[in-house]
Amino acid sequence: MNDTMNAPRDSLPEIGAETYLFASPHGKHITWLTDALGRQGTVVMLSPDANSLDERIALLGPAAIFIDFSGDHAGTASELHQRLKRDWPALPVLAAGVSAEPASMLAALRAGVDDFIDMSAPATDAVTTLRKLLDRRGSGPQDGTRGYTLSLLGARSGIGVTTLATSLSLLLNDQLSQAAKQAGPRNSRQGVALLDLGLPSRDGLLYLDTQSSFSFVDGVRNLRRLDQTLLQTALAHHASGVAVLPLPTSLAQVREISHADSVALIKRLCDFFDFQVADLGGFSTIDFVAQTVKATQRSLVVCDQSIGAIVSTANMLKELRARGVETERLSLVVNKFDHQVGLPAKDIAARLELPLHHVLPARGTQLMAAASRGEMLVRTARNDAYSQAVASLARGLKQEYMPDPGHSPTRESGWATRISQLVGLRKSSSEG
């Protein structure tokens, strides 16, 4: 995947920086927000007529969008917000305006924006409001929030990343299905998707005995058209219900899409699946791996006890750190662990300077025997040591990112109360 884009270089944010789009006709307001969010990321102007809306979102993958409701542009702003909520429902949208214009603030409230930025207030208030909103949107699996993505990294082929990715996808899907039967569906997203992006290519499809004519590159090219119907008909589905999106048969096609577009697709798919498992085992394009890690909730580095794997993993981590990946976002899974080798998992973790997350036993013979029958060990031998270890990993991930129902609902933001006081509406102070 290359990182070449058609837009002018100075119009795009630096790699690794958060991006925010701002639809405003006022140059002073754009300058104010740019200065206010200077340390948070890059503010990119979005034309209020929104003709290029989908392209900009797909290209830049913004963390949030701001819409200027000030002056006499409230009608246009409301229309833009309606389109965003229809086509990009998972994107946080904030209104911007000034408290001296209560009519504009009321229009923003009625439009249903997620929060409000008062550009007559101190700039620090904008940062605080934005952080609180993003924290609320990312705090739990509530309706309207996005699904979660786990990336599995492997420095070289043969470490077992694809076997883990496929096995984990199956068991996660089983656990989510069981939870849905007990508590009922909580959102419109569906199950688990396996992003089969590792090398050798399309091994995930092979292990799951599944065929696919729709690839990851096709997904990028159809980003604007993605909806539940397209994904249900185009994506390959294992008999368990797990969706699979592989690399194309011809890897030359991968060079035709950019890293930014690829990450935008991964983020977009979060609107449709409860959980995505991205297999990046043996992936050679370190820039794409780095950007994917930054875009996912958790990344697990898979390594075995061999010296070659440890050295290759150390080099991969060095490259990732050089690209701004924070090591606290990574943790280690030691695969194919054999006590007789004499190299403890904790020593491998210490050598790689990563926290040890999980250990999977060496069960090569059993895994190979199942694969030769076109089966997955975790489905045919659930009491096997490997199956039990992966099931434990799946339970931990589900509990961490998709806790059982009953958690406290997010409190409503305080700006609705403030505007109610300004325009004379009656609202309970408990909503603030």
C-alpha positions as CSV (number, residue, x, y, z in Angstrom):
1,M,0.0,0.0,0.0
2,N,1.4,3.3,-0.9
3,D,0.8,6.6,0.8
4,T,0.5,8.8,-2.3
5,M,-2.5,11.1,-2.4
6,N,-3.9,13.4,-5.0
7,A,-4.6,16.3,-2.6
8,P,-1.9,19.0,-2.1
9,R,0.6,18.0,0.6
10,D,0.0,21.1,2.7
11,S,-3.7,20.4,2.9
12,L,-3.3,17.1,4.7
13,P,-2.3,16.4,8.3
14,E,1.0,14.8,9.3
15,I,0.9,11.0,9.6
16,G,0.0,10.0,13.2
17,A,-1.8,13.3,14.1
18,E,-5.5,13.3,14.9
19,T,-7.5,15.1,12.2
20,Y,-10.6,17.2,12.7
21,L,-12.9,18.6,10.0
22,F,-14.5,22.0,10.4
23,A,-17.3,23.2,8.2
24,S,-17.4,26.9,8.5
25,P,-17.6,29.9,6.1
26,H,-15.8,32.2,8.6
27,G,-12.0,32.4,8.3
28,K,-11.7,33.8,11.8
29,H,-13.6,30.9,13.3
30,I,-11.3,28.4,11.4
31,T,-8.3,30.2,12.8
32,W,-9.7,30.1,16.3
33,L,-10.4,26.4,16.3
34,T,-7.1,25.6,14.7
35,D,-5.3,27.5,17.4
36,A,-7.5,26.0,20.1
37,L,-6.8,22.4,19.0
38,G,-3.2,23.0,18.0
39,R,-1.8,20.3,20.3
40,Q,-4.6,17.9,19.7
41,G,-4.2,17.5,16.0
42,T,-4.8,19.1,12.7
43,V,-8.0,21.1,11.7
44,V,-8.9,20.7,8.0
45,M,-11.5,23.0,6.5
46,L,-14.6,21.3,5.0
47,S,-16.7,23.3,2.5
48,P,-20.1,24.0,4.1
49,D,-21.8,22.7,0.9
50,A,-20.4,19.3,1.7
51,N,-19.9,18.3,-1.9
52,S,-16.7,16.5,-1.0
53,L,-17.9,15.2,2.4
54,D,-17.5,11.5,1.8
55,E,-14.2,11.8,0.0
56,R,-12.7,13.9,2.8
57,I,-13.9,11.6,5.6
58,A,-12.7,8.5,3.7
59,L,-9.3,10.1,3.0
60,L,-8.6,11.7,6.4
61,G,-10.5,9.5,8.9
62,P,-11.3,12.4,11.2
63,A,-11.6,11.9,15.0
64,A,-14.5,14.4,15.0
65,I,-16.3,16.9,12.8
66,F,-17.2,20.5,13.8
67,I,-20.0,22.4,12.2
68,D,-20.3,26.2,12.5
69,F,-23.9,27.1,13.4
70,S,-23.2,30.9,13.9
71,G,-24.7,33.7,11.9
72,D,-27.3,32.9,9.3
73,H,-25.8,29.5,8.4
74,A,-27.8,27.4,10.9
75,G,-30.0,25.9,8.1
76,T,-27.1,24.7,6.0
77,A,-25.4,23.5,9.2
78,S,-28.4,21.5,10.2
79,E,-28.7,19.9,6.8
80,L,-25.0,18.9,6.9
81,H,-25.5,17.4,10.3
82,Q,-28.4,15.3,9.1
83,R,-26.3,13.9,6.3
84,L,-23.5,13.1,8.6
85,K,-25.7,11.2,11.0
86,R,-27.3,9.3,8.1
87,D,-24.0,8.4,6.2
88,W,-21.4,8.4,9.0
89,P,-23.4,7.7,12.2
90,A,-20.3,6.8,14.3
91,L,-18.5,10.1,13.8
92,P,-18.8,12.5,16.7
93,V,-20.2,15.9,15.6
94,L,-19.8,19.1,17.5
95,A,-21.4,22.4,16.8
96,A,-19.4,25.6,17.0
97,G,-20.8,29.1,17.7
98,V,-20.9,31.9,20.2
99,S,-23.0,32.2,23.3
100,A,-24.1,35.7,22.2
101,E,-26.2,34.1,19.5
102,P,-28.7,31.9,21.4
103,A,-30.8,31.3,18.3
104,S,-27.8,29.5,16.7
105,M,-27.1,27.5,19.8
106,L,-30.8,26.5,19.9
107,A,-30.6,25.4,16.2
108,A,-27.6,23.2,17.1
109,L,-29.4,21.7,20.1
110,R,-32.5,20.9,17.9
111,A,-30.3,19.4,15.2
112,G,-29.0,16.9,17.8
113,V,-25.3,17.5,17.7
114,D,-23.2,15.6,20.2
115,D,-21.8,18.7,22.0
116,F,-21.2,22.5,21.6
117,I,-18.0,24.6,21.4
118,D,-18.4,28.2,22.5
119,M,-15.9,30.2,20.5
120,S,-16.3,33.2,22.8
121,A,-15.0,31.0,25.7
122,P,-11.4,30.2,26.5
123,A,-9.8,27.9,24.1
124,T,-9.1,25.4,26.9
125,D,-12.8,24.8,27.2
126,A,-12.9,23.5,23.6
127,V,-10.2,21.0,24.3
128,T,-12.0,19.9,27.5
129,T,-15.3,19.5,25.7
130,L,-13.7,17.5,22.9
131,R,-11.9,15.2,25.2
132,K,-15.0,14.5,27.3
133,L,-17.0,13.7,24.2
134,L,-14.4,11.3,22.8
135,D,-14.1,9.7,26.1
136,R,-17.9,9.2,26.3
137,R,-18.1,7.9,22.8
138,G,-15.3,5.4,23.4
139,S,-16.3,4.3,27.0
140,G,-18.5,1.4,26.2
141,P,-20.5,-0.5,23.6
142,Q,-23.6,1.7,23.6
143,D,-25.9,2.1,20.6
144,G,-24.4,4.5,18.1
145,T,-20.8,3.9,19.2
146,R,-18.4,1.9,17.1
147,G,-17.3,-1.7,17.3
148,Y,-13.8,-2.6,18.4
149,T,-10.7,-3.7,16.4
150,L,-7.9,-5.9,17.6
151,S,-4.7,-6.1,15.5
152,L,-2.5,-9.1,15.7
153,L,1.1,-8.4,14.7
154,G,3.8,-10.9,13.6
155,A,7.2,-10.0,12.4
156,R,7.5,-13.0,10.1
157,S,5.5,-15.8,8.6
158,G,5.2,-19.0,10.4
159,I,4.8,-17.6,13.9
160,G,1.1,-18.7,13.9
161,V,-0.6,-15.3,13.7
162,T,-3.2,-16.4,11.1
163,T,-4.1,-19.6,13.0
164,L,-4.6,-17.4,16.1
165,A,-6.6,-14.8,14.2
166,T,-9.0,-17.3,12.7
167,S,-9.4,-19.2,15.9
168,L,-9.9,-16.1,18.0
169,S,-12.5,-14.8,15.5
170,L,-14.5,-18.0,15.7
171,L,-14.5,-18.1,19.5
172,L,-15.3,-14.4,19.9
173,N,-18.2,-14.8,17.5
174,D,-19.5,-17.8,19.5
175,Q,-19.3,-15.8,22.8
176,L,-21.0,-12.8,21.3
177,S,-23.8,-14.9,19.9
178,Q,-24.3,-16.6,23.2
179,A,-24.4,-13.2,25.0
180,A,-26.9,-11.9,22.4
181,K,-29.2,-14.9,23.1
182,Q,-29.2,-14.3,26.8
183,A,-29.5,-10.5,26.8
184,G,-30.9,-9.7,23.3
185,P,-29.2,-7.5,20.7
186,R,-28.0,-4.1,21.9
187,N,-27.1,-2.5,18.6
188,S,-27.4,-2.8,14.9
189,R,-23.8,-4.2,14.4
190,Q,-23.3,-7.9,13.7
191,G,-20.8,-10.3,15.1
192,V,-17.1,-10.6,14.1
193,A,-15.1,-9.8,11.0
194,L,-11.7,-11.2,10.2
195,L,-9.5,-8.9,8.2
196,D,-7.3,-11.5,6.5
197,L,-4.4,-9.2,5.7
198,G,-1.4,-11.4,6.7
199,L,1.2,-13.0,4.6
200,P,1.1,-15.5,3.0
201,S,-2.0,-13.9,1.6
202,R,-5.5,-15.3,2.0
203,D,-4.4,-18.1,4.4
204,G,-7.3,-17.1,6.7
205,L,-9.8,-18.0,4.0
206,L,-8.0,-21.2,3.5
207,Y,-8.1,-22.2,7.1
208,L,-11.8,-21.4,7.3
209,D,-12.5,-23.3,4.0
210,T,-14.1,-20.2,2.6
211,Q,-14.1,-18.5,-0.8
212,S,-14.2,-14.8,-1.5
213,S,-14.2,-12.7,-4.6
214,F,-14.5,-9.4,-2.7
215,S,-11.2,-8.2,-1.3
216,F,-9.9,-5.5,1.0
217,V,-9.0,-3.4,-2.0
218,D,-12.6,-3.7,-3.2
219,G,-13.7,-2.5,0.2
220,V,-11.5,0.6,-0.1
221,R,-12.7,1.3,-3.6
222,N,-16.4,1.0,-2.4
223,L,-15.9,2.9,0.8
224,R,-18.7,5.4,0.0
225,R,-21.1,2.6,-0.8
226,L,-20.6,0.5,2.3
227,D,-23.8,-0.4,4.0
228,Q,-25.2,-3.5,5.8
229,T,-26.7,-4.9,2.6
230,L,-23.5,-4.6,0.6
231,L,-21.4,-6.2,3.4
232,Q,-23.8,-9.0,3.9
233,T,-23.9,-9.9,0.2
234,A,-20.3,-9.1,-0.8
235,L,-18.2,-10.3,2.1
236,A,-17.4,-14.0,2.5
237,H,-19.0,-15.6,5.5
238,H,-17.9,-18.7,7.4
239,A,-20.6,-21.2,8.4
240,S,-20.3,-19.8,12.0
241,G,-21.3,-16.3,10.7
242,V,-17.8,-14.8,10.9
243,A,-17.3,-12.4,8.0
244,V,-13.9,-12.5,6.2
245,L,-12.3,-9.7,4.2
246,P,-9.0,-10.9,2.6
247,L,-6.3,-9.4,0.5
248,P,-6.8,-9.6,-3.2
249,T,-5.6,-12.6,-5.2
250,S,-3.2,-10.3,-7.0
251,L,-1.1,-8.4,-4.4
252,A,-0.2,-5.9,-7.1
253,Q,-3.6,-4.3,-6.5
254,V,-2.6,-3.4,-3.0
255,R,-0.2,-0.8,-4.3
256,E,-3.1,1.0,-5.9
257,I,-4.6,2.1,-2.5
258,S,-3.1,4.4,0.1
259,H,-2.5,3.7,3.8
260,A,-4.9,6.4,4.7
261,D,-7.7,4.9,2.7
262,S,-7.0,1.5,4.1
263,V,-7.2,2.7,7.7
264,A,-10.4,4.6,6.8
265,L,-11.9,1.4,5.7
266,I,-11.0,-0.4,9.0
267,K,-12.5,2.5,10.9
268,R,-15.6,2.5,8.8
269,L,-16.2,-1.3,9.3
270,C,-16.4,-0.6,13.0
271,D,-19.9,0.8,12.3
272,F,-21.0,-2.7,11.1
273,F,-19.3,-5.2,13.3
274,D,-19.0,-5.7,17.0
275,F,-15.5,-6.9,16.7
276,Q,-12.8,-6.9,14.1
277,V,-9.7,-9.1,14.2
278,A,-7.0,-7.7,11.9
279,D,-4.4,-10.3,10.9
280,L,-1.2,-8.5,10.1
281,G,1.2,-11.4,10.5
282,G,4.2,-11.2,8.3
283,F,2.9,-7.9,6.8
284,S,5.9,-6.1,5.3
285,T,4.7,-2.6,5.0
286,I,5.6,-1.2,8.4
287,D,4.0,2.2,7.7
288,F,0.6,0.6,7.3
289,V,1.1,-1.6,10.4
290,A,1.9,1.6,12.4
291,Q,-1.2,3.5,11.2
292,T,-3.4,0.5,11.8
293,V,-2.1,0.1,15.4
294,K,-2.8,3.7,16.1
295,A,-6.4,3.2,14.8
296,T,-7.2,0.1,16.8
297,Q,-8.2,-0.3,20.5
298,R,-5.6,-3.0,21.2
299,S,-2.7,-4.6,19.4
300,L,-1.1,-7.9,20.3
301,V,2.4,-8.8,19.2
302,V,2.7,-12.5,18.5
303,C,6.1,-14.2,18.9
304,D,7.3,-17.7,19.6
305,Q,10.4,-19.0,21.4
306,S,12.7,-19.1,18.4
307,I,15.7,-16.7,18.3
308,G,14.8,-15.7,14.8
309,A,11.3,-14.7,15.8
310,I,12.5,-12.8,18.8
311,V,15.1,-10.9,16.8
312,S,12.6,-10.1,14.0
313,T,10.0,-9.0,16.5
314,A,12.5,-6.7,18.2
315,N,13.4,-5.1,14.9
316,M,9.7,-4.7,14.1
317,L,9.1,-3.0,17.4
318,K,12.0,-0.6,16.8
319,E,10.5,0.4,13.5
320,L,7.1,0.9,15.0
321,R,8.5,3.1,17.8
322,A,10.3,5.1,15.2
323,R,6.9,5.9,13.7
324,G,5.4,7.1,16.9
325,V,3.7,3.9,18.1
326,E,3.5,4.0,21.9
327,T,4.7,0.8,23.5
328,E,1.9,0.9,26.1
329,R,-0.5,0.2,23.2
330,L,1.2,-3.1,22.6
331,S,1.3,-6.3,24.6
332,L,2.8,-9.8,23.9
333,V,1.3,-13.1,23.1
334,V,3.9,-15.9,23.3
335,N,2.7,-18.6,20.8
336,K,3.8,-22.3,20.5
337,F,5.1,-22.2,24.0
338,D,7.0,-25.3,25.1
339,H,8.3,-25.6,28.7
340,Q,11.1,-27.9,27.6
341,V,12.7,-25.1,25.5
342,G,13.9,-23.4,28.7
343,L,13.0,-19.9,27.7
344,P,10.2,-18.6,29.9
345,A,7.6,-16.4,28.4
346,K,8.3,-13.6,30.9
347,D,11.9,-13.5,29.7
348,I,10.8,-13.0,26.1
349,A,8.5,-10.2,27.2
350,A,11.3,-8.6,29.2
351,R,13.7,-8.8,26.2
352,L,11.0,-7.2,23.9
353,E,10.1,-4.6,26.6
354,L,6.4,-5.5,26.3
355,P,3.9,-6.6,29.0
356,L,3.0,-10.3,28.7
357,H,-0.7,-10.6,27.8
358,H,-1.1,-14.3,27.0
359,V,0.7,-17.6,26.4
360,L,-0.5,-20.2,23.9
361,P,0.8,-23.8,24.1
362,A,2.7,-25.6,21.3
363,R,0.1,-27.8,19.6
364,G,1.5,-28.0,16.1
365,T,0.6,-31.7,15.5
366,Q,-3.0,-31.2,16.7
367,L,-3.5,-28.0,14.7
368,M,-2.0,-29.6,11.5
369,A,-4.2,-32.7,11.9
370,A,-7.3,-30.5,12.1
371,A,-6.3,-28.4,9.2
372,S,-5.7,-31.4,7.0
373,R,-9.3,-32.4,7.6
374,G,-10.5,-28.9,6.7
375,E,-11.4,-28.2,10.3
376,M,-10.5,-25.7,13.0
377,L,-9.1,-27.2,16.2
378,V,-11.0,-24.7,18.4
379,R,-14.3,-26.0,17.0
380,T,-13.6,-29.7,16.9
381,A,-11.6,-30.1,20.1
382,R,-12.8,-27.4,22.5
383,N,-11.0,-29.1,25.4
384,D,-7.6,-29.1,23.7
385,A,-5.0,-27.0,25.5
386,Y,-4.8,-24.6,22.5
387,S,-8.5,-24.2,22.3
388,Q,-8.8,-23.5,26.0
389,A,-6.0,-20.9,25.8
390,V,-7.6,-19.1,22.9
391,A,-11.0,-19.2,24.5
392,S,-9.5,-17.6,27.6
393,L,-8.0,-14.8,25.5
394,A,-11.4,-14.3,23.7
395,R,-13.2,-14.0,27.1
396,G,-10.8,-11.5,28.3
397,L,-11.2,-9.3,25.2
398,K,-15.0,-9.6,25.3
399,Q,-15.1,-8.6,29.0
400,E,-12.7,-5.7,28.4
401,Y,-14.4,-4.2,25.4
402,M,-17.9,-5.5,25.5
403,P,-19.0,-5.8,29.1
404,D,-22.3,-7.3,30.1
405,P,-25.4,-5.1,30.1
406,G,-26.1,-3.1,33.2
407,H,-23.3,-0.6,33.1
408,S,-24.3,2.9,33.8
409,P,-25.4,5.0,30.9
410,T,-23.4,7.9,29.7
411,R,-24.4,11.2,31.3
412,E,-25.8,13.8,29.0
413,S,-23.4,16.6,28.2
414,G,-23.8,19.9,30.1
415,W,-24.2,22.2,27.1
416,A,-27.9,21.5,26.7
417,T,-28.5,22.8,30.2
418,R,-26.5,26.0,29.5
419,I,-28.4,26.7,26.3
420,S,-31.7,26.0,28.0
421,Q,-30.9,28.8,30.5
422,L,-30.0,31.1,27.6
423,V,-33.2,30.6,25.6
424,G,-35.6,30.1,28.5
425,L,-36.3,26.4,28.1
426,R,-37.0,24.3,31.1
427,K,-34.7,21.5,31.6
428,S,-33.8,19.5,34.7
429,S,-30.5,20.4,36.2
430,S,-29.8,16.7,36.5
431,E,-29.1,16.6,32.7
432,G,-26.0,18.7,33.1
